Each structure stands twice: as structure tokens, then as C-alpha cells.
Amino acid sequence: MFDRIAILAPGLLGASVARAARHYGAATHLTLWARRPETRLQLKGRPWCDAVTDSPADAVRAAQLVVICAPVDQIAALVAQIAPTLLAGAIVTDVGSVKGEICRLSHKTLGGRSHFVGSHPMAGSEKTGWEHGRADLFKGRTVFVTPLPETDARAAERVAAFWTTLEADVATIEPDAHDEIVAHISHLPQVLASTLCASLAQRDVRWRNYAGGGLRDTTRIAGSDPKLWKTILDQNRDEVLRAVRGYQEELHGLERALANRDWFEVQAILERGRAYRDQFRPIP
């Protein structure tokens, strides 16, 4: 699909993009840049990495596609840093889980000489680091592609086609609509898992030794990087607050039903929850 792809700041997602691009033949040449010198040394010689550069500007000089995998609060700044050295017509995308402000700032920065098209793979993990990357991470998973109304249509099509080549299921949606959706289906679950564990941490420490599958399954993502999630919650604060408040109403409804011994309502809430869960789209 592309002769040269540059991947900036590869962690789990960036390394997976590189591995998948090599596996599916989406690029002829893959160049990576990592902020830490020790990471750059570790990446050299990997079979899914053709070159490693010491600066992001050097990484993108000949790239037709640039994939930025930095934390969400650093993406727009990286776009501004590489803008002067991008090829005319180059496409820049990212993997951040917040899109509105990133897409608007980055589109303005590139000014039409090159093109920014936001992306967000729903394929993360509580694990971090490039060493956990997998070529099949995106297979059967949703990847949001988030062009603005003024985004170059051909660039948006090529970004969508790139993710489709990696066997992802692409959903194209405007950035602000994306942020509302993920606040409910991704950011809220992280908040619930983390706060549940934080609440239990105030109880008898021996209780954690008795945890069964239910607690372990429900709280798996509480093991995610707190610094990463603090940044995400900051960037999508307003939508997450709306999601939390909506959930509180549902929880208060269950609380009222329990207090009133309204077992019909308790069962109705549990049945609505099961029906929603049973209708999840299967993934590999």
C-alpha cells in the first residue's frame, strides 16, 4: 500500500502496527523513532524494522504514511515537529484514544500540504511496551478512522484501507462523535475497574486472596498504566464526566430497587445488562 511508513514512539500499538504492516505487506520499508535512546537500540535489527532514526524529523522525511503512537497529550506537538520535513501529500495518522482536539490542531498545523487523518484502534491491552506487540493485534478489532469534514477524502480512504489491510474492521466517524462513544465504552470501564479496586483496597487486605473469576475478569484493566490513563481522562474530561454521571443514575436505580426490595426492578436491570452483553460482536 505504501512504499515507506514511519512509526513514531512505538509502544504496544506502534510495534503491533510495524509487525502487522510487515506481515500483511502494507509497506516496503518501515522506519521507527523512539524517544529513549535505549529503546532505539533495542529496536535496531528487528525483522519488522528496517531503520531506526535519532529524531522524528529524520524518520518521516521519505514516508508516505506516518503513524504517531505517542501519548495523546503529545500527538499534536509531534505533528508540529515533523510538519516541516514531511513529503508533500504525505498522510499522518495516530492511534490515540481521544480525537477531537488532536484532529483539529493537527489538520490546522499541516495546512493542506500534507494530511492528518485520526485513527484509534480498539485493540489495546493492560500490557505496555513494544515488546508486547503482535502482528494479529488488530485482526477483527474495530479501528475508528476520524476525518474532519474538511479532511482530504482520498487521504481518509487510504488510512481506512491501510487498517483494512491489517484485517481490522474500520468505522469512519467524526472526531467528536468518537470521543462521546469511547468515553462510554472504553474510558468509563477503565474508571469503573480502577475505582472498584481502589475501594476494595480500603478493606481487609486478606480479601484479595479470595478473588474469583468474576472480580479478576471485571478488574483486569485496572492493571493498566495509571499515568497513561490520567492523560486520557484529562484529554476527554467532559465526555467522561457525562458518562460517569449517566452510569451513576443507573447505579442509583439499582440501589433504590435494593433498598425498596423491588426485586422485579432488580431482575429487570440484571436482564438488561445480560442482554446487552450477549449481543457483543464476536472478536477473534
Secondary structure as UniProt FT lines:
FT   STRAND          2..8
FT   HELIX           12..23
FT   TURN            24..25
FT   STRAND          27..33
FT   HELIX           37..43
FT   TURN            44..45
FT   TURN            47..48
FT   STRAND          51..52
FT   HELIX           56..60
FT   TURN            61..62
FT   STRAND          65..68
FT   TURN            72..74
FT   HELIX           75..82
FT   HELIX           83..85
FT   TURN            88..89
FT   STRAND          91..94
FT   HELIX           100..110
FT   TURN            112..113
FT   STRAND          114..116
FT   STRAND          118..121
FT   HELIX           130..132
FT   TURN            135..140
FT   STRAND          142..146
FT   TURN            149..150
FT   HELIX           153..165
FT   TURN            166..167
FT   STRAND          169..172
FT   HELIX           175..182
FT   HELIX           183..187
FT   HELIX           188..200
FT   TURN            201..202
FT   HELIX           205..210
FT   HELIX           213..218
FT   HELIX           220..223
FT   HELIX           226..235
FT   HELIX           237..259
FT   TURN            260..261
FT   HELIX           263..278
//
